[in-house]
Amino acid sequence: MSNRRSRFEIYVDILNEIMGGAIKPTKIMYAANLSYKPLKEILLSMLEQGLITEIPGSSKDKRTKATYELTTKGVNVVRYYSKAKSLIEISNPKDLD
């Protein structure tokens, strides 16, 4: 059984997925293992914070309304989180006992 992710970890997971090429909401949703409603709320929050930008969809494809890409701030968050995680990662949690 795995531990629940914190909201921050979910944000970083979404940023990682966008950085990795999942730019449409459905792809991000499946890659980050979220349901649609929480994803939309988080994407809106990320837009407000300047972590991602929304690119309007084309008029040809009615299904895809928007895609997302990282801003410089979003890329920095991913880099800093990855660096911090690598500095404090514990190989075996049982070592803490």
C-alpha distances in whole Angstrom, upper triangle without the diagonal:
4,7,9,12,16,19,20,18,18,22,21,19,22,25,23,23,27,28,27,29,27,30,30,27,26,25,24,22,20,20,18,16,18,20,23,24,22,23,27,27,25,28,30,29,29,33,34,33,34,31,32,35,35,38,39,39,42,44,44,40,40,36,35,36,35,33,32,33,32,35,35,34,30,31,31,28,26,28,28,24,24,26,25,21,23,25,22,20,18,18,16,14,15,19,19,19
4,7,9,12,15,17,14,14,18,18,16,19,21,20,20,24,25,24,26,24,27,27,25,24,23,21,19,18,17,15,13,15,18,22,22,20,21,24,24,22,25,27,26,26,29,31,29,31,28,28,32,32,35,37,37,40,42,42,38,38,34,33,34,33,31,29,29,28,31,32,30,27,27,28,24,22,25,24,21,20,23,21,18,20,22,19,17,16,16,14,13,15,18,18,19
4,6,9,13,14,12,13,16,16,15,18,20,19,20,23,24,24,26,24,27,27,25,24,23,21,19,19,18,15,14,15,18,21,21,18,19,23,22,20,23,26,24,24,27,28,27,29,26,27,30,31,34,36,36,40,42,42,39,38,35,33,34,32,30,28,29,27,30,30,28,25,26,26,22,21,23,22,19,19,22,20,16,19,21,18,16,15,16,15,12,15,18,17,18
4,7,9,11,10,10,13,14,13,15,18,18,18,21,23,23,25,23,24,25,22,22,21,19,17,17,16,13,12,12,15,18,18,15,16,19,18,17,20,22,20,21,24,25,24,26,23,24,27,28,31,33,33,37,39,40,36,35,32,30,31,29,27,26,26,25,27,28,26,23,24,24,21,20,22,22,18,19,22,20,17,20,22,19,17,18,19,18,16,18,21,20,21
4,6,8,6,6,10,10,10,12,14,15,16,18,19,20,22,20,22,22,20,20,19,16,15,16,14,11,11,11,14,17,17,13,14,17,16,14,17,19,18,17,21,22,21,22,20,21,24,25,28,30,31,34,37,37,34,33,30,28,28,26,25,22,23,21,24,24,22,19,20,21,17,16,19,18,14,16,18,17,14,17,19,17,16,17,18,18,16,20,21,20,22
4,5,5,6,9,10,11,13,14,15,17,19,20,21,23,21,22,23,20,21,21,17,16,18,17,13,13,13,15,18,17,13,14,17,15,13,16,18,15,16,19,20,18,20,18,20,23,24,28,30,31,35,37,38,35,34,31,29,29,26,25,22,22,21,22,23,20,18,19,19,16,15,18,17,13,15,18,16,14,18,19,17,16,18,20,20,18,21,23,21,23
4,5,5,6,9,10,11,12,14,15,17,18,20,21,19,20,21,18,19,19,16,15,17,16,12,13,12,14,15,14,11,11,14,12,9,12,14,12,12,16,16,15,17,15,17,20,21,24,26,28,32,34,35,32,31,28,26,26,23,22,19,20,18,20,21,18,16,18,18,14,14,18,17,14,16,19,17,16,19,21,19,19,21,23,24,21,25,26,24,27
4,5,5,6,9,10,11,12,14,15,16,18,20,19,20,21,19,20,20,16,16,18,16,13,14,14,16,18,17,13,13,15,14,10,13,15,12,11,15,16,13,15,13,15,19,20,24,26,28,32,34,36,33,32,29,27,26,24,22,19,18,16,17,18,15,13,15,14,11,11,14,13,10,13,15,13,13,16,18,16,17,19,21,22,21,24,25,24,26
4,5,5,6,9,10,10,12,14,15,16,18,17,18,20,18,19,18,14,14,16,14,10,12,12,16,17,17,14,13,16,15,12,14,17,14,13,17,18,16,17,14,16,20,21,24,27,28,32,34,35,32,32,29,26,26,24,21,19,18,16,18,19,16,14,15,15,11,10,13,13,9,11,14,13,11,14,16,15,14,17,19,20,18,22,23,22,25
4,5,5,6,9,10,11,12,14,15,17,15,16,17,15,16,15,11,11,13,11,7,9,9,12,13,14,10,9,13,12,9,11,14,12,12,15,17,15,17,14,14,18,19,22,24,25,28,31,32,29,28,25,23,23,21,19,16,17,15,18,19,17,14,15,16,13,12,15,15,12,14,17,16,14,18,20,19,18,20,22,23,21,25,26,25,28
4,5,5,6,9,10,11,12,14,16,14,15,16,14,16,15,11,12,14,12,9,12,11,14,14,14,11,10,12,11,7,9,11,10,8,12,13,12,13,10,11,14,16,19,22,23,27,29,31,28,27,25,22,21,19,17,14,14,12,14,15,13,10,12,13,10,9,13,13,11,13,16,15,15,18,20,19,19,22,24,25,24,27,28,27,30
4,5,5,6,9,10,10,12,14,14,15,17,15,17,16,12,13,15,12,10,13,13,16,17,18,14,13,15,15,11,12,15,13,11,14,16,13,14,10,12,15,17,20,23,24,28,31,32,29,29,26,23,23,20,18,15,14,12,13,14,12,9,10,11,8,6,10,10,8,9,13,12,12,14,17,17,16,19,21,23,22,26,26,26,29
4,5,5,6,9,10,10,13,11,13,15,14,14,13,9,10,11,9,6,9,10,14,15,16,13,11,14,15,11,12,15,14,12,16,18,16,16,13,13,16,18,20,23,23,27,30,30,27,27,24,22,22,19,17,14,14,13,15,17,15,12,12,14,11,9,12,13,11,11,15,15,13,15,18,18,17,20,21,22,22,25,26,26,29
4,5,5,6,9,10,11,9,10,11,10,12,10,7,8,10,8,6,9,9,12,13,14,12,9,11,12,9,9,12,12,10,12,15,14,14,11,10,13,14,16,19,20,23,26,27,24,24,21,18,18,16,13,11,11,10,13,15,14,10,12,14,11,10,14,15,13,14,17,18,16,19,22,22,21,23,24,26,25,29,30,30,32
4,5,5,6,8,10,10,10,12,12,14,13,9,12,13,11,9,13,13,16,16,17,15,12,14,14,11,10,13,12,9,12,14,13,12,8,8,11,13,16,19,20,23,26,27,25,25,23,19,19,16,13,10,9,7,10,12,11,7,8,10,8,7,10,12,11,12,15,16,15,17,20,21,20,23,24,27,26,30,31,30,33
4,5,5,6,9,9,11,13,14,15,12,10,12,13,10,9,13,14,17,18,19,17,14,16,17,14,13,17,16,13,15,18,16,15,12,11,14,16,18,21,22,25,28,28,26,27,24,21,21,18,15,12,11,9,12,13,13,9,9,11,10,7,10,12,11,10,14,15,14,15,18,19,18,21,22,24,24,28,29,29,32
4,5,5,6,5,8,10,11,12,9,6,9,10,7,7,11,12,15,15,17,16,12,15,16,14,12,16,16,14,16,19,18,17,13,12,14,15,16,19,19,22,25,25,23,23,21,18,19,16,13,11,10,10,14,15,15,12,11,14,13,10,13,16,14,14,17,19,17,19,22,23,21,24,24,26,26,30,31,31,34
4,5,5,5,5,9,10,11,9,7,10,12,9,10,13,14,16,16,18,16,13,14,16,13,11,14,15,12,13,17,16,14,11,9,11,12,13,16,16,19,23,23,20,21,19,16,16,13,10,7,6,7,11,13,13,10,10,13,13,11,14,16,15,15,18,20,19,21,24,25,24,27,27,30,30,33,34,34,37
4,6,7,8,12,13,15,12,10,14,15,12,12,16,17,20,19,21,19,16,18,19,16,14,17,17,14,15,18,17,15,11,10,12,14,15,18,19,21,25,25,23,25,22,19,19,16,12,10,7,7,10,11,12,9,8,11,11,9,11,14,14,13,16,18,18,19,22,23,22,25,26,29,29,33,33,33,37
4,6,9,12,14,14,11,10,13,13,10,11,15,17,19,19,22,20,17,19,21,18,16,20,20,17,18,21,20,18,15,14,15,16,17,20,20,22,25,25,23,25,22,19,20,17,13,12,10,10,14,15,16,13,11,15,14,11,13,16,16,14,17,20,19,19,22,24,22,25,25,28,29,32,33,33,36
4,6,9,11,12,9,9,13,13,10,12,16,17,19,18,21,20,17,18,20,18,16,19,20,17,18,21,21,19,16,13,14,14,14,17,16,18,22,22,19,21,19,16,17,14,11,10,9,10,14,16,17,14,13,17,17,14,16,20,19,18,21,23,22,23,26,27,26,29,29,31,32,35,36,37,40
4,6,8,9,5,5,9,9,8,10,13,14,15,15,18,17,13,15,17,15,13,17,18,16,16,20,20,18,15,13,14,13,13,16,15,17,21,20,18,19,16,13,15,12,9,8,9,11,15,17,18,15,15,18,17,15,18,21,19,19,22,24,23,24,27,28,26,29,29,31,31,35,36,36,39
4,7,9,7,7,10,12,10,12,15,15,16,14,17,17,13,13,16,14,11,14,16,14,14,18,18,16,14,10,11,10,10,12,11,14,18,18,15,16,14,11,12,9,5,5,6,9,13,16,17,14,14,18,18,16,19,21,21,20,24,25,25,26,29,30,29,32,32,34,34,38,39,39,42
4,6,5,6,9,10,11,12,14,14,14,12,15,15,11,12,15,14,11,14,17,15,14,18,19,18,16,12,12,10,10,11,10,13,15,16,13,13,11,8,9,7,5,7,9,12,16,19,20,17,18,21,20,19,22,24,23,23,27,28,27,29,32,32,31,34,34,36,36,39,41,40,43
4,6,5,6,9,10,10,12,11,11,8,11,11,8,8,12,11,9,12,14,13,13,17,18,17,15,13,13,11,12,12,12,15,17,18,14,14,11,9,9,8,7,8,11,14,17,20,20,17,18,22,20,19,22,24,23,23,27,28,26,29,32,32,30,33,33,35,34,38,39,39,41
4,5,5,6,9,10,10,10,9,8,11,12,9,10,14,14,12,15,17,17,17,20,21,21,19,16,16,14,15,15,14,17,18,18,15,14,11,9,11,11,10,11,14,17,20,23,23,20,21,24,23,21,24,26,24,25,28,29,27,29,33,32,31,33,33,34,34,37,39,39,41
4,5,5,6,8,10,10,11,11,14,14,11,13,16,15,13,16,18,17,18,21,22,21,18,16,16,15,15,16,15,18,20,20,16,17,13,11,13,12,10,11,13,15,19,22,22,18,19,22,21,19,22,24,22,22,26,27,25,27,30,30,28,31,31,32,32,35,37,37,40
4,6,5,6,8,8,10,10,12,12,8,10,13,11,10,14,15,13,15,18,18,18,15,13,14,13,15,16,16,19,22,22,18,19,15,13,14,12,10,9,11,13,16,19,19,15,16,19,18,16,19,21,19,19,23,24,22,24,27,27,26,28,29,30,30,33,35,34,37
4,6,5,6,5,6,6,10,9,6,9,12,11,10,14,15,15,16,19,20,20,17,15,17,16,17,18,18,21,23,23,19,19,15,14,15,14,12,12,15,16,19,22,21,18,19,22,20,18,21,23,21,21,25,25,23,26,29,28,26,29,29,30,29,32,34,34,36
4,6,5,6,8,9,13,12,10,13,15,14,14,18,19,18,20,23,23,23,20,18,20,19,20,21,20,23,25,24,21,21,17,16,17,16,15,15,17,18,22,24,24,20,21,24,22,19,22,24,22,22,25,26,24,25,29,28,26,28,28,29,28,31,33,33,36
4,6,8,11,12,15,14,11,14,16,14,14,18,19,17,19,22,22,22,18,17,19,18,20,21,21,23,26,26,22,22,19,17,19,17,15,14,15,16,20,22,21,18,18,21,19,16,19,21,19,18,22,23,20,22,25,25,23,25,25,26,26,29,31,31,34
4,6,9,11,13,11,9,12,14,12,12,16,16,15,17,20,19,20,16,16,18,18,20,22,22,25,27,27,24,24,21,19,20,18,16,14,15,15,19,21,20,16,17,19,17,14,18,19,16,16,20,21,18,20,24,23,21,23,24,25,24,27,29,29,31
4,7,10,12,11,10,13,15,13,14,18,18,17,20,22,22,23,20,19,21,21,23,24,23,27,29,29,25,25,21,20,21,20,18,17,19,19,22,24,23,20,21,23,20,18,21,23,19,19,23,23,21,23,26,25,23,24,24,25,24,27,29,29,31
4,7,8,7,6,10,11,10,12,15,15,15,18,20,20,21,19,18,20,19,21,22,22,25,27,28,24,23,20,19,19,18,17,16,18,19,22,24,23,19,21,23,20,19,22,23,20,21,25,24,22,25,28,26,25,26,27,27,26,29,31,31,33
4,6,6,6,9,11,11,12,15,16,17,18,20,21,22,20,19,21,19,21,22,22,25,26,26,23,21,18,17,18,18,17,17,20,21,24,27,25,22,24,26,23,22,26,27,24,25,28,28,26,28,31,30,28,30,30,31,29,32,35,34,36
4,6,5,6,9,10,10,12,14,15,16,18,20,21,19,18,18,17,19,19,18,21,23,23,20,18,15,14,14,14,15,15,18,20,22,25,24,21,23,26,23,22,26,27,25,26,29,29,28,30,33,32,31,33,33,34,32,35,38,37,39
4,5,5,6,9,10,11,13,14,16,17,19,20,19,18,19,17,20,20,20,23,24,25,22,20,17,17,16,16,17,17,19,21,23,26,24,21,24,26,23,23,27,28,25,27,30,30,28,31,33,32,31,33,34,35,33,36,38,37,39
4,5,5,6,9,10,11,12,14,15,16,18,17,16,18,17,20,21,21,25,26,28,24,23,20,19,18,17,17,16,18,19,21,24,22,19,22,23,20,20,24,24,22,23,27,26,25,28,30,29,28,30,31,31,30,33,35,34,35
4,5,5,6,9,10,10,12,14,15,16,14,13,15,14,17,18,18,22,24,25,21,20,17,16,15,14,13,12,15,16,18,21,19,16,19,21,18,18,22,22,20,22,25,25,24,26,29,28,27,29,31,31,30,33,35,34,36
4,5,5,6,9,10,10,12,14,15,14,13,14,12,15,15,16,20,21,23,20,18,16,14,13,12,12,12,15,16,18,21,20,17,20,22,20,20,23,24,22,24,27,27,26,29,32,31,30,33,34,35,33,37,39,37,40
4,6,5,6,9,10,11,12,14,14,13,14,14,17,18,19,23,24,26,23,22,19,18,16,15,15,14,16,17,18,21,19,17,20,22,19,19,23,23,21,24,27,26,25,29,31,30,29,32,34,34,33,36,37,36,38
4,5,5,6,9,10,10,12,11,11,13,13,16,18,19,23,25,27,24,23,20,18,17,15,14,12,14,14,15,18,16,13,17,18,15,16,19,20,18,20,23,22,22,25,27,26,26,29,30,31,30,33,35,33,36
4,5,5,6,9,10,10,9,8,9,9,13,14,16,20,22,24,21,20,18,15,14,11,11,9,11,11,13,16,15,12,15,17,15,15,19,20,19,20,23,23,23,26,28,28,28,30,32,33,32,36,37,36,38
4,5,5,6,9,10,10,9,10,10,13,14,16,20,22,24,22,21,19,17,14,12,13,11,13,13,14,17,16,14,17,19,17,18,21,22,21,23,26,26,26,29,30,30,30,33,35,36,35,38,40,38,41
4,5,5,6,9,9,9,11,12,16,17,20,24,26,28,26,24,23,20,18,16,15,13,14,13,14,16,14,12,16,17,15,16,20,19,18,21,24,23,23,26,28,28,28,31,33,34,32,36,37,35,38
4,5,5,6,5,6,8,10,14,16,19,22,25,27,25,24,22,19,17,14,13,10,11,10,10,13,10,9,12,14,11,13,16,17,16,18,21,21,21,24,26,26,26,29,31,33,32,35,36,35,38
4,5,5,6,5,6,7,11,13,16,20,22,25,23,22,21,18,15,13,12,9,10,10,10,13,11,10,14,15,14,16,19,19,19,21,24,24,24,27,29,29,30,33,35,36,35,39,40,38,41
4,6,8,9,9,11,14,16,19,23,25,28,26,25,24,21,18,16,16,13,14,13,12,14,12,12,16,16,15,17,20,20,20,23,25,24,25,28,30,30,31,34,36,38,36,40,40,39,42
4,6,8,10,12,16,18,21,25,27,30,28,28,26,23,21,18,17,14,14,12,10,12,9,9,13,13,12,14,17,17,17,20,21,21,22,25,26,27,28,31,33,35,34,37,38,36,39
4,6,7,10,13,16,19,23,25,28,26,26,25,22,20,16,15,12,11,9,7,9,7,7,11,12,11,14,16,16,17,19,21,21,23,25,26,27,28,32,34,36,35,39,39,38,41
4,7,10,13,17,19,23,26,28,26,26,24,21,19,16,14,10,9,6,5,8,5,4,8,9,8,10,13,13,14,16,18,19,19,22,23,24,25,28,30,33,32,36,36,35,38
4,7,10,13,15,19,22,24,22,22,21,17,16,12,10,6,5,4,5,9,8,6,9,12,11,12,15,16,16,18,20,21,22,24,26,27,27,30,32,34,34,37,38,37,40
4,7,10,13,16,19,21,20,20,19,15,13,10,8,6,5,6,7,10,11,10,12,15,15,15,18,20,20,21,24,25,25,28,30,31,31,34,36,38,37,41,42,41,44
4,6,9,13,15,18,16,16,15,12,10,6,6,5,7,9,10,14,14,13,15,18,18,18,21,23,23,24,27,28,28,30,32,33,33,36,38,40,39,43,44,43,46
4,6,9,13,15,14,14,14,11,9,5,5,6,8,11,12,15,17,15,17,20,20,20,23,25,25,26,29,30,30,32,35,36,36,39,40,42,42,45,46,46,49
4,7,9,12,11,11,12,9,6,5,7,9,11,14,16,19,20,19,21,24,24,24,27,29,29,30,32,34,34,36,38,39,39,42,43,45,44,48,49,48,51
4,7,8,7,8,9,6,5,5,7,10,13,16,18,22,23,21,23,26,26,26,28,31,30,31,34,35,35,37,40,40,40,43,43,45,45,48,50,49,52
4,5,6,8,10,8,7,8,10,13,16,19,21,24,26,24,26,29,29,29,31,34,34,34,37,39,38,40,43,44,43,46,46,48,48,52,53,53,55
4,6,6,10,9,9,11,13,17,19,23,24,28,29,28,29,32,33,32,35,37,37,37,40,42,42,43,46,47,46,49,49,51,51,54,56,56,58
4,6,9,9,10,12,14,18,20,24,26,29,31,29,30,34,34,33,36,38,38,38,41,43,42,44,47,48,46,49,49,51,51,55,56,56,59
4,6,6,8,10,12,16,19,22,25,28,30,27,28,32,32,31,34,36,35,36,39,40,40,41,44,45,44,46,46,48,48,51,53,53,55
4,6,7,10,13,17,20,23,26,29,30,28,29,33,32,32,35,37,36,36,40,41,40,42,45,45,44,47,47,48,48,51,53,53,55
4,6,9,11,15,18,22,24,28,29,26,28,31,30,29,32,35,33,34,37,38,37,39,42,42,41,43,44,45,45,48,50,49,52
4,6,8,11,15,18,21,24,25,23,24,28,27,26,29,31,30,31,34,35,34,36,39,40,38,41,41,43,43,46,48,47,50
4,7,10,14,17,19,23,24,22,23,27,26,26,29,31,30,31,34,35,34,37,39,40,39,42,42,44,43,47,48,48,50
4,7,10,14,16,19,20,18,20,23,22,22,25,27,27,27,31,32,31,33,36,37,36,39,40,41,41,44,46,45,48
4,7,11,13,17,18,15,17,20,20,19,22,24,24,24,27,29,28,30,33,34,33,36,37,39,38,42,43,43,46
4,7,10,13,14,11,13,16,16,15,18,21,20,21,24,25,25,27,30,30,30,33,34,36,36,39,40,40,43
4,7,10,11,9,10,13,14,13,16,18,18,19,21,23,23,25,27,29,28,32,33,35,35,39,39,39,42
4,7,8,5,6,10,10,10,12,15,15,16,18,20,20,22,24,26,26,29,30,33,33,37,37,36,40
4,5,5,6,9,10,11,13,14,16,17,19,20,21,23,25,26,27,30,32,35,34,38,38,38,41
4,5,5,6,9,10,11,12,14,15,16,18,20,21,23,25,26,29,31,34,34,38,37,37,40
4,5,5,6,9,10,11,12,14,15,16,18,20,21,23,24,28,30,32,32,36,35,34,38
4,5,5,6,9,10,11,12,14,15,17,19,20,22,22,26,28,30,30,33,33,33,36
4,5,5,6,9,10,11,12,14,15,17,19,20,21,25,26,29,29,33,33,32,36
4,5,5,6,8,10,10,12,14,15,17,19,20,23,25,28,28,32,31,31,34
4,5,5,6,8,10,11,12,14,15,17,18,21,23,26,25,29,29,28,32
4,6,5,6,9,10,10,12,14,16,16,20,21,24,24,28,28,27,31
4,6,5,6,9,10,11,12,15,15,19,21,24,24,28,27,27,31
4,5,5,6,8,10,11,13,14,18,20,23,23,26,26,25,29
4,5,5,6,9,10,11,12,15,18,20,20,24,23,22,26
4,6,5,6,9,10,10,14,16,19,19,23,22,22,26
4,5,5,6,9,10,14,16,19,20,23,22,22,26
4,5,5,7,9,12,15,18,17,21,20,19,23
4,5,5,6,9,12,14,14,18,17,17,21
4,6,5,9,11,14,15,18,17,17,21
4,6,9,11,15,15,18,17,16,20
4,6,10,12,12,15,14,13,17
4,6,9,10,13,12,12,16
4,6,6,9,8,9,12
4,7,9,8,10,13
4,5,6,8,10
4,5,6,8
4,5,6
4,6
4
